Structures are given as structure tokens and as C-alpha cells.
Amino acid sequence: MRWAAFPGSVELSRELFVSLGAPGLFAVAFLEFFLFPVPPDFVLVPLAVANPTLAFGYAAVATAGSVLAGGLGFLVGRAGGRRVLDGRFAGDRVERAEAYVERHGAATVAVGAFAPIPEGYELLSVASGALGLAPRSYLAASLAGRGGKYFLEAAVVLALGEAARSLGETQLYAVLGVAALVAVLAYLLGRRWRPTLFGSATD
């Protein structure tokens, strides 16, 4: 994982942002979009452990910072088009992102915003703007994905209490990964079974 490359400096940076409270969490959530090496998850968790009554408030702060940064990425993609995508990301990743966004639309952004995939949310945000996804759909998907991720982490803290502080990167992301997989399966099954359950629009 990217933040393991410089454990000493990353740990010091994380402690600095934790010491700043909600403003520090907002800052790191915003900067993470631009490949800042400190994941906001590991600022959110100790803050929520220390102040359980504010856990969901911290989740809202992290969501706001991250979605704001994603919105800037969306605007960059909308202004620069495919040229920005090709200049920033590897061609094969761009092609896959393009295919997913064109096929599944905002659902792709929601899953990418939720899942702990390096550069995933950044790529999909820029791609959504470049491919002309409706701003309202993009914003709703970003809020659902990022909000779902951080509010789930806040709920984990409330469930585990002080024990949540010892969760490592792999453990925390494993929980999020399972939840993301469940969300994808639910979406795909919903698309498949909805016409059977509710009938066609012309019935």
C-alpha cells in the first residue's frame, strides 16, 4: 500500500492531522484525492475512538473534504476531456474506467468511491467529467460512496470501541472490501431481477 513506503514520515503526518481534530481530518480527506500519502481513514478512526459521540460528525467531515476534492476532479475532466485522462492515467486503466462508466454510470462512481482502490476515486471522478456524466448523478454517487465508507468506519468504531484503534490497514480495508463486494452484487442482482419482480414499464 502507498502509505507503507515511508512509515516514519507518514505516521508523523497522521499524528499531526489527528492532533488538529476535525479541520485536520477535512484537510487530509481533501488532499488524499491528490495522492497525499495519509489515508483519512486512519485519522478518522482515532478521532472517533477518542470522541465516540462525534463519530458520525467526523464521518461527515471526511465525506465533505473528499467529495469536494472529487468535484474538482470532475470539473477538470469536464473541461479537459479525454486528453486529461490520457495525460494523467495509464491507457488501459482509462479504457476500463470509460467502459464501466458508460455501462453502469453513477453506480461505478459510487463503488469506486467506496472501495479502497489506489487512485480509483480520482480516476473515476475525472473520467465522469470527461465522459459527460450528469453533475447531479456524479455528486449523488460520490456522496453515497464516500459517505458510505466513512460512516461505516464510524459505525465500526462505535461497535468495537477502544479496540478499533488497533485495527491495521489490512483489517480495516478488508471490512470495506467485503461491504463493497456486497454492494456490487446487490446492484447487479437488482438489475437482473427488477423486471421479473415488478414487470415491465408497459405492463
Secondary structure, 3 states (H helix, E strand, C coil): CHHHCCHHHHHHHHHHHHHCCHHHHHHHHHHHCCCCCCCCHHHHHHHHHHCHHHHHHHHHHHHHHHHHHHHHHHHHHHHHCHHHHHHHCCHHHHHHHHHHHHHHCHHHHHHHHHCCCCCHHHHHHHHHHHCCCCHHHHHHHHHHHHHHHHHHHHHHHHHHHHHHHHCCHHHHHHHHHHHHHHHHHHHHHHHHHHHHHHCCCCC
